[in-house]
Amino acid sequence: MSESTPEKPWAILGITREHYFATKPWKKAGVSKEKIAEILNLIPHEAMQILKDEADAERLVESIFGSPG
């Protein structure tokens, strides 16, 4: 069985490369850039899409009603 090339972490997150390096998600997670890329490549695409949809919904609700206080 041949392994496919891992997807770039910013592509998995659905953001630009510039945004990925500007936000430094590996620092927020407390791991290396390589480790965060490895973790992101382990998450099934369907699960990542669900997480993205939930985050989008939360941002939409906050923009309509404001952040909870």
Biopython code that builds the backbone (N, CA, C, O; Angstrom):
import numpy as np
from Bio.PDB.StructureBuilder import StructureBuilder

atoms = [
    (1, "MET", "N", (0.849, -1.169, 0.000)),
    (1, "MET", "CA", (0.000, 0.000, 0.000)),
    (1, "MET", "C", (0.894, 1.230, 0.000)),
    (1, "MET", "O", (1.822, 1.317, 0.804)),
    (2, "SER", "N", (0.631, 2.178, -0.884)),
    (2, "SER", "CA", (1.436, 3.389, -0.944)),
    (2, "SER", "C", (0.760, 4.487, -0.137)),
    (2, "SER", "O", (-0.463, 4.629, -0.136)),
    (3, "GLU", "N", (1.603, 5.265, 0.553)),
    (3, "GLU", "CA", (1.073, 6.367, 1.344)),
    (3, "GLU", "C", (1.019, 7.618, 0.483)),
    (3, "GLU", "O", (1.928, 7.882, -0.304)),
    (4, "SER", "N", (-0.046, 8.381, 0.638)),
    (4, "SER", "CA", (-0.153, 9.626, -0.117)),
    (4, "SER", "C", (0.605, 10.724, 0.624)),
    (4, "SER", "O", (0.877, 10.607, 1.819)),
    (5, "THR", "N", (0.933, 11.763, -0.077)),
    (5, "THR", "CA", (1.619, 12.900, 0.518)),
    (5, "THR", "C", (0.667, 13.608, 1.469)),
    (5, "THR", "O", (-0.482, 13.877, 1.116)),
    (6, "PRO", "N", (1.144, 13.915, 2.686)),
    (6, "PRO", "CA", (0.265, 14.611, 3.630)),
    (6, "PRO", "C", (-0.170, 15.964, 3.078)),
    (6, "PRO", "O", (0.583, 16.649, 2.386)),
    (7, "GLU", "N", (-1.397, 16.323, 3.404)),
    (7, "GLU", "CA", (-1.937, 17.623, 2.980)),
    (7, "GLU", "C", (-1.315, 18.718, 3.836)),
    (7, "GLU", "O", (-0.984, 18.489, 5.000)),
    (8, "LYS", "N", (-1.158, 19.891, 3.269)),
    (8, "LYS", "CA", (-0.598, 21.021, 4.008)),
    (8, "LYS", "C", (-1.570, 21.413, 5.119)),
    (8, "LYS", "O", (-2.781, 21.416, 4.899)),
    (9, "PRO", "N", (-1.060, 21.745, 6.315)),
    (9, "PRO", "CA", (-1.950, 22.056, 7.446)),
    (9, "PRO", "C", (-2.909, 23.200, 7.166)),
    (9, "PRO", "O", (-4.062, 23.148, 7.593)),
    (10, "TRP", "N", (-2.463, 24.236, 6.458)),
    (10, "TRP", "CA", (-3.349, 25.369, 6.173)),
    (10, "TRP", "C", (-4.467, 24.975, 5.221)),
    (10, "TRP", "O", (-5.567, 25.522, 5.290)),
    (11, "ALA", "N", (-4.188, 24.023, 4.333)),
    (11, "ALA", "CA", (-5.233, 23.538, 3.427)),
    (11, "ALA", "C", (-6.281, 22.754, 4.211)),
    (11, "ALA", "O", (-7.477, 22.861, 3.939)),
    (12, "ILE", "N", (-5.830, 21.973, 5.176)),
    (12, "ILE", "CA", (-6.760, 21.211, 6.007)),
    (12, "ILE", "C", (-7.658, 22.161, 6.794)),
    (12, "ILE", "O", (-8.857, 21.921, 6.938)),
    (13, "LEU", "N", (-7.068, 23.238, 7.300)),
    (13, "LEU", "CA", (-7.831, 24.205, 8.089)),
    (13, "LEU", "C", (-8.675, 25.136, 7.234)),
    (13, "LEU", "O", (-9.549, 25.834, 7.747)),
    (14, "GLY", "N", (-8.417, 25.147, 5.937)),
    (14, "GLY", "CA", (-9.194, 25.992, 5.037)),
    (14, "GLY", "C", (-8.809, 27.462, 5.122)),
    (14, "GLY", "O", (-9.646, 28.344, 4.926)),
    (15, "ILE", "N", (-7.532, 27.721, 5.418)),
    (15, "ILE", "CA", (-7.049, 29.094, 5.498)),
    (15, "ILE", "C", (-5.836, 29.246, 4.582)),
    (15, "ILE", "O", (-5.313, 28.260, 4.062)),
    (16, "THR", "N", (-5.399, 30.476, 4.392)),
    (16, "THR", "CA", (-4.223, 30.697, 3.560)),
    (16, "THR", "C", (-2.959, 30.349, 4.345)),
    (16, "THR", "O", (-2.956, 30.288, 5.574)),
    (17, "ARG", "N", (-1.903, 30.127, 3.596)),
    (17, "ARG", "CA", (-0.602, 29.840, 4.211)),
    (17, "ARG", "C", (-0.174, 31.021, 5.076)),
    (17, "ARG", "O", (0.354, 30.834, 6.173)),
    (18, "GLU", "N", (-0.404, 32.242, 4.581)),
    (18, "GLU", "CA", (-0.039, 33.439, 5.317)),
    (18, "GLU", "C", (-0.794, 33.536, 6.642)),
    (18, "GLU", "O", (-0.210, 33.864, 7.675)),
    (19, "HIS", "N", (-2.090, 33.249, 6.603)),
    (19, "HIS", "CA", (-2.893, 33.292, 7.825)),
    (19, "HIS", "C", (-2.433, 32.220, 8.809)),
    (19, "HIS", "O", (-2.371, 32.463, 10.014)),
    (20, "TYR", "N", (-2.113, 31.042, 8.295)),
    (20, "TYR", "CA", (-1.633, 29.942, 9.131)),
    (20, "TYR", "C", (-0.376, 30.365, 9.896)),
    (20, "TYR", "O", (-0.289, 30.169, 11.108)),
    (21, "PHE", "N", (0.603, 30.951, 9.179)),
    (21, "PHE", "CA", (1.846, 31.345, 9.833)),
    (21, "PHE", "C", (1.667, 32.578, 10.711)),
    (21, "PHE", "O", (2.414, 32.755, 11.673)),
    (22, "ALA", "N", (0.701, 33.427, 10.402)),
    (22, "ALA", "CA", (0.442, 34.602, 11.227)),
    (22, "ALA", "C", (-0.209, 34.214, 12.561)),
    (22, "ALA", "O", (0.093, 34.811, 13.594)),
    (23, "THR", "N", (-1.096, 33.222, 12.542)),
    (23, "THR", "CA", (-1.807, 32.828, 13.763)),
    (23, "THR", "C", (-1.040, 31.824, 14.605)),
    (23, "THR", "O", (-1.312, 31.686, 15.798)),
    (24, "LYS", "N", (-0.083, 31.119, 14.003)),
    (24, "LYS", "CA", (0.777, 30.151, 14.706)),
    (24, "LYS", "C", (-0.018, 29.180, 15.596)),
    (24, "LYS", "O", (0.162, 29.166, 16.814)),
    (25, "PRO", "N", (-0.883, 28.382, 14.996)),
    (25, "PRO", "CA", (-1.693, 27.467, 15.804)),
    (25, "PRO", "C", (-0.874, 26.455, 16.602)),
    (25, "PRO", "O", (-1.343, 25.964, 17.629)),
    (26, "TRP", "N", (0.328, 26.136, 16.159)),
    (26, "TRP", "CA", (1.176, 25.201, 16.890)),
    (26, "TRP", "C", (1.598, 25.784, 18.233)),
    (26, "TRP", "O", (1.749, 25.041, 19.202)),
    (27, "LYS", "N", (1.790, 27.093, 18.309)),
    (27, "LYS", "CA", (2.156, 27.722, 19.582)),
    (27, "LYS", "C", (0.971, 27.696, 20.543)),
    (27, "LYS", "O", (1.126, 27.424, 21.733)),
    (28, "LYS", "N", (-0.214, 27.985, 20.007)),
    (28, "LYS", "CA", (-1.422, 27.957, 20.844)),
    (28, "LYS", "C", (-1.677, 26.558, 21.374)),
    (28, "LYS", "O", (-2.187, 26.391, 22.482)),
    (29, "ALA", "N", (-1.319, 25.541, 20.575)),
    (29, "ALA", "CA", (-1.511, 24.149, 20.981)),
    (29, "ALA", "C", (-0.357, 23.640, 21.841)),
    (29, "ALA", "O", (-0.464, 22.586, 22.467)),
    (30, "GLY", "N", (0.748, 24.391, 21.870)),
    (30, "GLY", "CA", (1.890, 23.984, 22.679)),
    (30, "GLY", "C", (2.684, 22.836, 22.081)),
    (30, "GLY", "O", (3.288, 22.047, 22.808)),
    (31, "VAL", "N", (2.684, 22.741, 20.752)),
    (31, "VAL", "CA", (3.429, 21.686, 20.069)),
    (31, "VAL", "C", (4.238, 22.292, 18.929)),
    (31, "VAL", "O", (4.106, 23.476, 18.622)),
    (32, "SER", "N", (5.075, 21.470, 18.307)),
    (32, "SER", "CA", (5.882, 21.943, 17.184)),
    (32, "SER", "C", (5.025, 22.061, 15.927)),
    (32, "SER", "O", (3.927, 21.509, 15.852)),
    (33, "LYS", "N", (5.551, 22.794, 14.934)),
    (33, "LYS", "CA", (4.856, 22.914, 13.646)),
    (33, "LYS", "C", (4.665, 21.538, 13.026)),
    (33, "LYS", "O", (3.617, 21.251, 12.447)),
    (34, "GLU", "N", (5.675, 20.693, 13.148)),
    (34, "GLU", "CA", (5.604, 19.360, 12.564)),
    (34, "GLU", "C", (4.518, 18.518, 13.239)),
    (34, "GLU", "O", (3.796, 17.774, 12.576)),
    (35, "LYS", "N", (4.414, 18.646, 14.567)),
    (35, "LYS", "CA", (3.427, 17.853, 15.318)),
    (35, "LYS", "C", (2.007, 18.292, 14.970)),
    (35, "LYS", "O", (1.125, 17.450, 14.800)),
    (36, "ILE", "N", (1.776, 19.600, 14.862)),
    (36, "ILE", "CA", (0.417, 20.066, 14.528)),
    (36, "ILE", "C", (0.033, 19.600, 13.137)),
    (36, "ILE", "O", (-1.120, 19.239, 12.898)),
    (37, "ALA", "N", (0.999, 19.604, 12.207)),
    (37, "ALA", "CA", (0.727, 19.119, 10.853)),
    (37, "ALA", "C", (0.375, 17.633, 10.888)),
    (37, "ALA", "O", (-0.538, 17.184, 10.194)),
    (38, "GLU", "N", (1.107, 16.882, 11.699)),
    (38, "GLU", "CA", (0.842, 15.444, 11.834)),
    (38, "GLU", "C", (-0.552, 15.200, 12.414)),
    (38, "GLU", "O", (-1.292, 14.343, 11.931)),
    (39, "ILE", "N", (-0.898, 15.953, 13.443)),
    (39, "ILE", "CA", (-2.211, 15.808, 14.085)),
    (39, "ILE", "C", (-3.326, 16.137, 13.095)),
    (39, "ILE", "O", (-4.301, 15.394, 12.978)),
    (40, "LEU", "N", (-3.176, 17.253, 12.385)),
    (40, "LEU", "CA", (-4.208, 17.657, 11.425)),
    (40, "LEU", "C", (-4.398, 16.618, 10.331)),
    (40, "LEU", "O", (-5.516, 16.419, 9.855)),
    (41, "ASN", "N", (-3.325, 15.955, 9.929)),
    (41, "ASN", "CA", (-3.436, 14.941, 8.892)),
    (41, "ASN", "C", (-4.086, 13.654, 9.396)),
    (41, "ASN", "O", (-4.507, 12.821, 8.594)),
    (42, "LEU", "N", (-4.173, 13.486, 10.710)),
    (42, "LEU", "CA", (-4.827, 12.302, 11.276)),
    (42, "LEU", "C", (-6.340, 12.472, 11.384)),
    (42, "LEU", "O", (-7.077, 11.488, 11.454)),
    (43, "ILE", "N", (-6.798, 13.718, 11.396)),
    (43, "ILE", "CA", (-8.229, 13.981, 11.550)),
    (43, "ILE", "C", (-8.938, 13.687, 10.230)),
    (43, "ILE", "O", (-8.553, 14.222, 9.190)),
    (44, "PRO", "N", (-9.974, 12.841, 10.260)),
    (44, "PRO", "CA", (-10.721, 12.568, 9.025)),
    (44, "PRO", "C", (-11.318, 13.853, 8.462)),
    (44, "PRO", "O", (-11.742, 14.732, 9.211)),
    (45, "HIS", "N", (-11.348, 13.952, 7.132)),
    (45, "HIS", "CA", (-11.873, 15.152, 6.469)),
    (45, "HIS", "C", (-13.305, 15.463, 6.900)),
    (45, "HIS", "O", (-13.670, 16.630, 7.042)),
    (46, "GLU", "N", (-14.107, 14.438, 7.106)),
    (46, "GLU", "CA", (-15.497, 14.649, 7.517)),
    (46, "GLU", "C", (-15.557, 15.297, 8.895)),
    (46, "GLU", "O", (-16.371, 16.191, 9.126)),
    (47, "ALA", "N", (-14.704, 14.853, 9.805)),
    (47, "ALA", "CA", (-14.680, 15.424, 11.151)),
    (47, "ALA", "C", (-14.209, 16.872, 11.105)),
    (47, "ALA", "O", (-14.747, 17.727, 11.809)),
    (48, "MET", "N", (-13.210, 17.145, 10.281)),
    (48, "MET", "CA", (-12.711, 18.519, 10.155)),
    (48, "MET", "C", (-13.803, 19.419, 9.592)),
    (48, "MET", "O", (-13.935, 20.564, 10.026)),
    (49, "GLN", "N", (-14.582, 18.932, 8.642)),
    (49, "GLN", "CA", (-15.663, 19.736, 8.078)),
    (49, "GLN", "C", (-16.730, 20.036, 9.128)),
    (49, "GLN", "O", (-17.275, 21.140, 9.158)),
    (50, "ILE", "N", (-17.027, 19.079, 9.974)),
    (50, "ILE", "CA", (-17.994, 19.305, 11.053)),
    (50, "ILE", "C", (-17.477, 20.384, 12.005)),
    (50, "ILE", "O", (-18.230, 21.271, 12.408)),
    (51, "LEU", "N", (-16.192, 20.307, 12.362)),
    (51, "LEU", "CA", (-15.603, 21.318, 13.246)),
    (51, "LEU", "C", (-15.636, 22.708, 12.612)),
    (51, "LEU", "O", (-15.943, 23.694, 13.281)),
    (52, "LYS", "N", (-15.320, 22.780, 11.319)),
    (52, "LYS", "CA", (-15.365, 24.062, 10.606)),
    (52, "LYS", "C", (-16.788, 24.612, 10.579)),
    (52, "LYS", "O", (-16.994, 25.804, 10.810)),
    (53, "ASP", "N", (-17.775, 23.753, 10.299)),
    (53, "ASP", "CA", (-19.171, 24.187, 10.253)),
    (53, "ASP", "C", (-19.630, 24.714, 11.606)),
    (53, "ASP", "O", (-20.329, 25.725, 11.675)),
    (54, "GLU", "N", (-19.237, 24.031, 12.690)),
    (54, "GLU", "CA", (-19.621, 24.476, 14.032)),
    (54, "GLU", "C", (-18.974, 25.814, 14.375)),
    (54, "GLU", "O", (-19.618, 26.682, 14.964)),
    (55, "ALA", "N", (-17.704, 25.984, 14.009)),
    (55, "ALA", "CA", (-17.018, 27.261, 14.267)),
    (55, "ALA", "C", (-17.666, 28.382, 13.470)),
    (55, "ALA", "O", (-17.830, 29.489, 13.983)),
    (56, "ASP", "N", (-18.041, 28.109, 12.214)),
    (56, "ASP", "CA", (-18.726, 29.112, 11.391)),
    (56, "ASP", "C", (-20.061, 29.498, 12.015)),
    (56, "ASP", "O", (-20.420, 30.675, 12.043)),
    (57, "ALA", "N", (-20.791, 28.514, 12.513)),
    (57, "ALA", "CA", (-22.088, 28.775, 13.135)),
    (57, "ALA", "C", (-21.920, 29.617, 14.399)),
    (57, "ALA", "O", (-22.705, 30.534, 14.641)),
    (58, "GLU", "N", (-20.912, 29.314, 15.196)),
    (58, "GLU", "CA", (-20.664, 30.093, 16.412)),
    (58, "GLU", "C", (-20.318, 31.542, 16.076)),
    (58, "GLU", "O", (-20.803, 32.462, 16.734)),
    (59, "ARG", "N", (-19.479, 31.753, 15.052)),
    (59, "ARG", "CA", (-19.132, 33.117, 14.641)),
    (59, "ARG", "C", (-20.362, 33.862, 14.141)),
    (59, "ARG", "O", (-20.516, 35.052, 14.412)),
    (60, "LEU", "N", (-21.235, 33.179, 13.418)),
    (60, "LEU", "CA", (-22.445, 33.807, 12.908)),
    (60, "LEU", "C", (-23.370, 34.219, 14.054)),
    (60, "LEU", "O", (-23.902, 35.329, 14.055)),
    (61, "VAL", "N", (-23.559, 33.336, 15.015)),
    (61, "VAL", "CA", (-24.408, 33.644, 16.165)),
    (61, "VAL", "C", (-23.827, 34.820, 16.943)),
    (61, "VAL", "O", (-24.562, 35.717, 17.355)),
    (62, "GLU", "N", (-22.504, 34.819, 17.146)),
    (62, "GLU", "CA", (-21.869, 35.940, 17.861)),
    (62, "GLU", "C", (-22.018, 37.254, 17.102)),
    (62, "GLU", "O", (-22.193, 38.309, 17.712)),
    (63, "SER", "N", (-21.950, 37.194, 15.771)),
    (63, "SER", "CA", (-22.089, 38.439, 15.000)),
    (63, "SER", "C", (-23.511, 38.977, 15.048)),
    (63, "SER", "O", (-23.725, 40.183, 14.928)),
    (64, "ILE", "N", (-24.479, 38.091, 15.224)),
    (64, "ILE", "CA", (-25.879, 38.512, 15.294)),
    (64, "ILE", "C", (-26.245, 38.970, 16.705)),
    (64, "ILE", "O", (-26.836, 40.034, 16.886)),
    (65, "PHE", "N", (-25.888, 38.160, 17.698)),
    (65, "PHE", "CA", (-26.320, 38.396, 19.070)),
    (65, "PHE", "C", (-25.244, 38.932, 19.997)),
    (65, "PHE", "O", (-25.537, 39.288, 21.138)),
    (66, "GLY", "N", (-24.015, 38.995, 19.534)),
    (66, "GLY", "CA", (-22.906, 39.413, 20.392)),
    (66, "GLY", "C", (-22.347, 38.219, 21.144)),
    (66, "GLY", "O", (-22.970, 37.159, 21.209)),
    (67, "SER", "N", (-21.179, 38.404, 21.704)),
    (67, "SER", "CA", (-20.556, 37.296, 22.441)),
    (67, "SER", "C", (-21.209, 37.168, 23.814)),
    (67, "SER", "O", (-21.633, 38.161, 24.405)),
    (68, "PRO", "N", (-21.285, 35.925, 24.319)),
    (68, "PRO", "CA", (-21.903, 35.717, 25.626)),
    (68, "PRO", "C", (-21.092, 36.410, 26.720)),
    (68, "PRO", "O", (-19.862, 36.393, 26.686)),
    (69, "GLY", "N", (-21.756, 37.002, 27.662)),
    (69, "GLY", "CA", (-21.059, 37.784, 28.681)),
    (69, "GLY", "C", (-21.274, 37.336, 30.023)),
    (69, "GLY", "O", (-20.736, 37.921, 30.963)),
]
sb = StructureBuilder()
sb.init_structure("model")
sb.init_model(0)
sb.init_chain("A")
sb.init_seg("    ")
for serial, (resi, resn, name, xyz) in enumerate(atoms, 1):
    if name == "N":
        sb.init_residue(resn, " ", resi, " ")
    sb.init_atom(name, np.array(xyz, "f"), 0.0, 1.0, " ", f" {name:<3s}", serial, name[0])
structure = sb.get_structure()
